[in-house]
């Protein structure tokens, strides 16, 4: 696996973690593109992360969060 790919993966994880996410799973797949005539490999990254949200938090407008998607 290319060192640049691993460095990019670490940067992506660091970015998520700096925003308060906890990375729980990560998969990096390196491959040669079947559609390109170039010899440069490509990579795809699948990241699973979680983050807890405070259900009692009020929004920026000062009101409560009455989202139709929130379970009460």
Backbone bond lengths (Angstrom), bond angles and torsions (degrees), N, CA, C in turn:
res aa  C-N    CA-C-N  psi(-1)  N-CA   C-N-CA  omega(-1)  CA-C   N-CA-C  phi
1 X - - - 1.441 - - 1.527 108.15 -
2 X 1.274 115.76 140.54 1.457 123.69 -176.92 1.532 111.13 -70.14
3 X 1.308 117.20 136.26 1.469 122.16 179.87 1.526 111.52 -62.29
4 X 1.335 117.52 -32.74 1.465 120.65 177.81 1.524 111.06 -64.33
5 X 1.333 116.53 -38.25 1.467 120.53 178.26 1.519 110.60 -63.68
6 X 1.320 116.45 -43.73 1.460 120.32 179.45 1.523 111.35 -65.67
7 X 1.321 117.07 -38.03 1.464 120.98 177.75 1.530 110.52 -64.72
8 X 1.334 117.17 -41.47 1.464 121.12 177.16 1.524 110.65 -63.07
9 X 1.320 116.70 -41.53 1.461 121.38 178.33 1.531 110.20 -59.83
10 X 1.312 116.89 -45.10 1.467 120.74 179.61 1.523 111.35 -63.32
11 X 1.339 117.43 -37.95 1.469 120.99 178.22 1.527 111.18 -65.40
12 X 1.332 116.86 -40.74 1.463 120.23 178.42 1.526 111.34 -63.19
13 X 1.330 116.49 -43.54 1.462 120.86 178.59 1.524 109.97 -63.98
14 X 1.312 117.58 -44.16 1.465 121.38 179.69 1.529 111.02 -61.78
15 X 1.328 117.21 -38.66 1.462 121.04 178.43 1.524 110.76 -63.45
16 X 1.314 117.03 -47.16 1.464 120.33 178.90 1.525 111.36 -61.90
17 X 1.328 116.25 -45.27 1.458 120.13 -179.04 1.529 111.64 -65.30
18 X 1.313 117.59 -34.15 1.466 120.46 178.13 1.524 111.61 -68.27
19 X 1.319 117.46 -20.17 1.460 122.44 177.97 1.526 112.36 -95.10
20 X 1.347 116.86 6.61 1.455 120.29 175.46 1.515 115.56 95.67
21 X 1.311 117.79 7.37 1.466 121.66 179.02 1.519 110.07 -89.82
22 X 1.329 116.20 148.10 1.463 122.25 173.74 1.523 107.80 -107.42
23 X 1.318 117.23 114.44 1.459 121.49 179.24 1.523 108.04 -74.86
24 X 1.342 115.97 122.93 1.462 120.60 -176.88 1.521 112.69 -107.55
25 X 1.333 117.14 -18.82 1.464 120.20 179.30 1.521 107.97 -159.25
26 X 1.316 115.31 146.50 1.452 119.59 -179.09 1.521 109.06 -149.11
27 X 1.310 115.94 136.29 1.462 120.75 177.03 1.527 108.34 -133.12
28 X 1.304 116.03 127.02 1.458 122.21 176.82 1.514 107.40 -115.79
29 X 1.321 116.54 121.51 1.464 121.73 179.24 1.521 108.72 -114.59
30 X 1.312 115.87 124.17 1.468 121.59 176.79 1.524 108.04 -108.63
31 X 1.330 115.95 139.08 1.460 120.07 -176.97 1.520 109.95 -158.42
32 X 1.311 115.41 163.11 1.459 121.75 171.34 1.511 107.39 -92.53
33 X 1.308 116.31 129.46 1.458 120.72 -176.99 1.525 111.01 -66.09
34 X 1.321 116.95 128.42 1.463 119.53 176.68 1.533 112.62 -75.92
35 X 1.360 117.86 -11.21 1.451 121.37 -177.19 1.511 113.69 -99.84
36 X 1.318 116.74 -13.85 1.467 119.89 -177.36 1.524 110.14 -109.51
37 X 1.327 115.40 145.86 1.457 120.56 178.75 1.525 112.07 -86.30
38 X 1.325 116.90 1.55 1.461 120.99 -177.46 1.522 110.36 -81.26
39 X 1.320 115.49 158.35 1.457 120.93 178.01 1.524 112.91 -91.48
40 X 1.331 116.88 -0.23 1.458 120.31 -178.36 1.531 110.16 -75.90
41 X 1.322 117.27 130.46 1.469 119.52 177.82 1.524 110.83 -73.53
42 X 1.316 115.40 160.51 1.453 122.26 175.85 1.520 107.59 -120.72
43 X 1.298 116.23 166.46 1.457 120.18 178.73 1.520 109.61 -142.55
44 X 1.314 115.19 151.27 1.458 121.38 170.19 1.521 107.20 -127.67
45 X 1.320 114.65 143.83 1.459 120.90 -178.35 1.520 107.79 -121.74
46 X 1.328 115.89 130.94 1.452 121.96 173.80 1.521 106.80 -116.89
47 X 1.324 115.89 119.92 1.458 121.32 -177.14 1.526 108.50 -119.96
48 X 1.317 115.21 131.20 1.456 121.25 172.16 1.522 106.78 -110.85
49 X 1.323 115.83 126.86 1.460 120.31 -178.34 1.522 108.48 -140.74
50 X 1.323 114.75 156.27 1.458 118.76 177.89 1.519 109.56 -132.80
51 X 1.338 113.01 158.32 1.457 119.68 -179.32 1.524 107.70 -153.45
52 X 1.298 117.14 131.15 1.465 121.43 177.59 1.531 109.09 -85.33
53 X 1.313 115.20 140.29 1.455 121.40 176.42 1.517 108.61 -116.97
54 X 1.309 116.68 137.06 1.451 122.29 179.85 1.527 108.08 -75.37
55 X 1.318 117.37 114.02 1.466 122.02 -177.76 1.512 113.65 -69.76
56 X 1.333 118.35 -19.08 1.454 121.03 -179.02 1.521 112.50 -94.14
57 X 1.321 116.29 0.92 1.460 120.52 -177.44 1.524 110.62 -68.99
58 X 1.311 116.34 140.00 1.454 121.03 175.91 1.513 109.15 -93.22
59 X 1.315 116.71 148.12 1.458 120.21 -178.44 1.527 111.16 -74.83
60 X 1.338 115.73 177.15 1.458 121.66 -175.26 1.529 112.10 -63.22
61 X 1.329 117.79 -27.22 1.458 120.56 -178.33 1.525 111.55 -78.80
62 X 1.325 117.67 -5.90 1.450 120.84 177.47 1.518 113.77 95.21
63 X 1.311 118.62 -4.11 1.457 121.76 179.22 1.510 111.32 -94.01
64 X 1.320 115.45 172.89 1.462 118.86 178.29 1.521 109.83 -82.96
65 X 1.304 115.65 163.16 1.464 121.45 -179.79 1.523 108.63 -86.33
66 X 1.325 116.64 103.11 1.455 121.77 -179.62 1.520 110.77 -104.45
67 X 1.302 116.57 41.69 1.461 121.65 -178.05 1.528 109.98 -63.77
68 X 1.313 116.61 137.01 1.453 121.42 177.10 1.534 112.35 -69.15
69 X 1.310 116.56 -12.61 1.453 121.47 -178.71 1.518 112.82 -94.37
70 X 1.319 118.77 -8.10 1.458 121.91 -178.37 1.526 109.49 -89.52
71 X 1.334 115.35 130.08 1.465 120.77 175.76 1.511 109.63 -77.07
72 X 1.313 116.10 138.69 1.465 119.94 179.93 1.503 109.57 -118.30
